[in-house]
C-alpha cells in the first residue's frame, strides 16, 4: 500500500478526530467497538491491507443500513481491506470534515455517499492532489468529473419515471378517470434521490393532468413520514395517492393513515407508492399495505470492489458511471407490465414468500 508520511502518533490522532467529527459510531471493518479506542485500532494498518475511508450519510433508514452492511462485509479484513467507517448523521459539514481527515490519513481509497450534491470541490481537489481515488456511491455529486474516479448507484430520475408510468397504467386498468389528487412525502431536500425521483414522477403528473396537492420533506425517516402525512390529512380532504420517496417514509404514512381510520393499499381508497424495496418494504407490499415499490439497490460495494481491483492492477473503470441492477414490485397483477413514456419496458414482480426469502436486504 502507499507509504504513510505522518508519524504514527499524528496519524492516530487524526483518525480519532475523523471519527468524532461526525459524532457517531465510526469503526473499522474488523471490529464492532466505537469511539477513540476503535480509531486507534484502525490506525494499526498492515501494509498488505488496502485502506479505505467511507463517509456514510447516516443511519436514517433500512436502506441505509443495508448499504452500510454491504460495504462492511465486502471491505473486511478477511477480504484484504482495512475500512475506516464514519456515520455522518446527515450532517454535511461533518461529512466534509470526515473526508478531509481521510485525506490527511492518506488512505488508499475514499468512498463517499454524499448527503447533498454540492460543496465538494475543495475537499475533492485535496484528495486528487494527494493521489487518492474517490469513489462515490448512491447519491450524485456536482463537481468536475476529473475529481472522482467513479460513481456507482441508481438512476433516480428513471425510478420516478417508472413510478409515474406505473400509476398511469394502474389508473387506466382501474378505469379511474376522475381527477387524481396526489401528495408526495419527499426525501431529504437537495439529495439526488429526492431531486431525481421528484423530477421523474412529476413529469407524469404534468403530462396526465394529475393534481399534486403538496410535496414536503420527510427526510427519508419513518417519523418524518408520519408527521408529514398527519399534516396532509389535516389540510386535504380528498387524497387519492400518497407517494413516499422511501420505505421508511411509507411506514410512517401508513401509521398516520391507520390512526386516522383511512383505508389504503390493495383494497383501500388511497394508493401508496414507495421506493427502495427493502425486505421490510416488500413485506408491506405482500400484505397489500403498499401498492407498488420501486427498487433502489443498496448493494453497491461489490461494484466498488471490482473498480478498486482494476485500479490496483493499473487499469481504470470501464465507465465512470455504473448503474446497479434494479426491479419493480407490486401487491397484485393489476399491471403486470407497462412501457414508460421514455420507451422503457417494465415488468412488475408480484411479491410472495419466495420473493421475500430470496431478498438479500
SULQUIUR-V640128 format. One record per backbone hydrogen bond with DSSP energy under -0.5 kcal/mol. NH is the residue of the N-H (numbers start at 1). CO is the residue of the C=O. If there is no record, write none. Layout:
nh->NH co->CO
nh->NH co->CO
This chain:
nh->11 co->7
nh->12 co->8
nh->13 co->9
nh->14 co->10
nh->15 co->11
nh->16 co->12
nh->17 co->13
nh->18 co->14
nh->19 co->15
nh->20 co->16
nh->21 co->17
nh->22 co->18
nh->23 co->20
nh->24 co->19
nh->26 co->24
nh->27 co->85
nh->29 co->83
nh->31 co->28
nh->39 co->35
nh->40 co->36
nh->41 co->37
nh->42 co->38
nh->43 co->39
nh->44 co->40
nh->44 co->41
nh->45 co->43
nh->49 co->46
nh->50 co->80
nh->51 co->49
nh->52 co->82
nh->53 co->109
nh->54 co->52
nh->54 co->84
nh->55 co->53
nh->55 co->111
nh->56 co->54
nh->56 co->86
nh->65 co->61
nh->66 co->62
nh->67 co->63
nh->68 co->64
nh->69 co->65
nh->70 co->66
nh->71 co->67
nh->72 co->68
nh->73 co->69
nh->74 co->70
nh->75 co->71
nh->76 co->73
nh->76 co->74
nh->79 co->76
nh->80 co->77
nh->81 co->76
nh->82 co->50
nh->84 co->52
nh->84 co->82
nh->85 co->27
nh->85 co->83
nh->86 co->54
nh->88 co->56
nh->88 co->86
nh->90 co->57
nh->91 co->88
nh->92 co->90
nh->95 co->91
nh->96 co->92
nh->97 co->93
nh->98 co->94
nh->99 co->95
nh->100 co->96
nh->101 co->97
nh->102 co->98
nh->103 co->99
nh->104 co->100
nh->105 co->101
nh->106 co->102
nh->106 co->103
nh->107 co->102
nh->108 co->51
nh->109 co->51
nh->110 co->133
nh->111 co->53
nh->112 co->135
nh->113 co->55
nh->114 co->112
nh->117 co->190
nh->124 co->120
nh->125 co->121
nh->126 co->122
nh->127 co->123
nh->128 co->124
nh->129 co->125
nh->130 co->126
nh->131 co->128
nh->132 co->127
nh->133 co->108
nh->133 co->131
nh->135 co->110
nh->136 co->150
nh->137 co->112
nh->138 co->152
nh->139 co->137
nh->142 co->117
nh->143 co->141
nh->147 co->144
nh->148 co->145
nh->149 co->134
nh->150 co->134
nh->151 co->320
nh->152 co->136
nh->153 co->322
nh->156 co->154
nh->159 co->155
nh->160 co->156
nh->161 co->157
nh->162 co->158
nh->163 co->159
nh->164 co->160
nh->165 co->161
nh->166 co->162
nh->167 co->163
nh->168 co->164
nh->169 co->165
nh->170 co->166
nh->171 co->167
nh->172 co->168
nh->173 co->169
nh->174 co->170
nh->175 co->172
nh->176 co->171
nh->177 co->175
nh->181 co->179
nh->182 co->180
nh->182 co->211
nh->183 co->241
nh->184 co->214
nh->185 co->243
nh->186 co->184
nh->186 co->216
nh->191 co->188
nh->195 co->191
nh->196 co->192
nh->197 co->193
nh->198 co->194
nh->199 co->195
nh->200 co->196
nh->201 co->197
nh->202 co->198
nh->203 co->199
nh->204 co->200
nh->204 co->201
nh->205 co->201
nh->206 co->202
nh->207 co->203
nh->208 co->204
nh->209 co->205
nh->209 co->206
nh->210 co->205
nh->211 co->180
nh->212 co->210
nh->213 co->182
nh->213 co->211
nh->214 co->182
nh->216 co->184
nh->218 co->186
nh->218 co->216
nh->220 co->186
nh->221 co->218
nh->225 co->221
nh->226 co->222
nh->227 co->223
nh->228 co->224
nh->229 co->225
nh->230 co->226
nh->231 co->227
nh->232 co->228
nh->233 co->229
nh->234 co->230
nh->235 co->231
nh->236 co->232
nh->239 co->237
nh->240 co->181
nh->241 co->181
nh->242 co->271
nh->243 co->183
nh->243 co->241
nh->244 co->242
nh->244 co->273
nh->245 co->185
nh->247 co->275
nh->250 co->246
nh->251 co->247
nh->252 co->248
nh->253 co->249
nh->254 co->250
nh->255 co->251
nh->256 co->252
nh->257 co->253
nh->258 co->254
nh->259 co->255
nh->260 co->256
nh->261 co->258
nh->262 co->257
nh->265 co->270
nh->266 co->288
nh->268 co->265
nh->270 co->263
nh->271 co->240
nh->271 co->269
nh->273 co->242
nh->273 co->271
nh->274 co->292
nh->276 co->294
nh->279 co->361
nh->282 co->278
nh->283 co->279
nh->284 co->280
nh->285 co->281
nh->286 co->282
nh->287 co->283
nh->288 co->284
nh->288 co->285
nh->289 co->284
nh->290 co->284
nh->291 co->272
nh->292 co->272
nh->293 co->329
nh->294 co->274
nh->295 co->293
nh->295 co->327
nh->296 co->276
nh->300 co->298
nh->303 co->300
nh->304 co->300
nh->305 co->301
nh->306 co->302
nh->307 co->303
nh->308 co->304
nh->309 co->305
nh->310 co->306
nh->311 co->307
nh->312 co->308
nh->313 co->309
nh->314 co->311
nh->315 co->310
nh->322 co->151
nh->322 co->320
nh->324 co->153
nh->328 co->347
nh->329 co->293
nh->330 co->349
nh->331 co->291
nh->338 co->346
nh->340 co->344
nh->343 co->340
nh->346 co->338
nh->348 co->336
nh->349 co->328
nh->350 co->348
nh->351 co->330
nh->356 co->352
nh->357 co->353
nh->358 co->354
nh->359 co->355
nh->359 co->356
